[in-house]
Amino acid sequence: MNRFYFNSIRSQMGMGGRFLARLFIYAFYGSLAASSIVLSFAELRWMQSLGVFIILFLIDRLIHINQANKQLTELPEGKINLNDYLLPTTTGVIEKASERCYFLGGSIDLWVIKQCIDQVEIKKGLKRLDIKWKVADKKVSQLIKIDQKRRLKKKEIEELVEDLVHRAGERALSRGSRYVDPQDLFAILSKSHLESARDFYHSLDIKSEDLEKDVIFS
């Protein structure tokens, strides 16, 4: 039997830590790219081979750059960290929403919705429903402003995020998806325990039934 949990080292780093981590990663891959070019033109055969190997490694990383580390279609038994199954875009939504919720106040649910509607696939879905992105963004911004006096502690945000990711993971698994994507977060929030979050969907006439069937994303 599978048991989902969510543990992200990046989320625990904070903005400064994540910035330094990104800087290190960019520097690392930049150095690898430069080294591969130099080695490829070296006179020694083993150095040329090493250069080609590095190039192939970088190509593989580029191919998988927008994918999660693991696939939901290949779940092992036992405890499962859903962080390994989140698309990079999903991770970005969660991190940005968590930062804004912590520093600016308000509900994590509304901040996640705000980040979700910035995603390309969700923008396309809204367009299929004849909902302008500006209208959706204005509505969620208004709801956030009303709720902004609420201040959550970092631990509270982490617990709420874990619950969101857990429910999004269950949804992704039930629809046979390989990864947990932003659409899963957007869909499960239509049934949020928070009335103001549900009001966002009601005001735009977005039905949770349509979201569950992926009608607007297909």
Secondary structure as UniProt FT lines:
FT   STRAND          2..5
FT   HELIX           9..40
FT   HELIX           45..63
FT   TURN            64..66
FT   HELIX           72..74
FT   STRAND          78..81
FT   HELIX           82..85
FT   HELIX           88..104
FT   HELIX           108..116
FT   TURN            117..118
FT   HELIX           120..128
FT   TURN            129..130
FT   HELIX           133..147
FT   TURN            148..149
FT   HELIX           154..174
FT   TURN            175..176
FT   HELIX           182..188
FT   HELIX           189..191
FT   HELIX           195..203
FT   TURN            204..205
FT   HELIX           208..212
FT   TURN            213..217
//
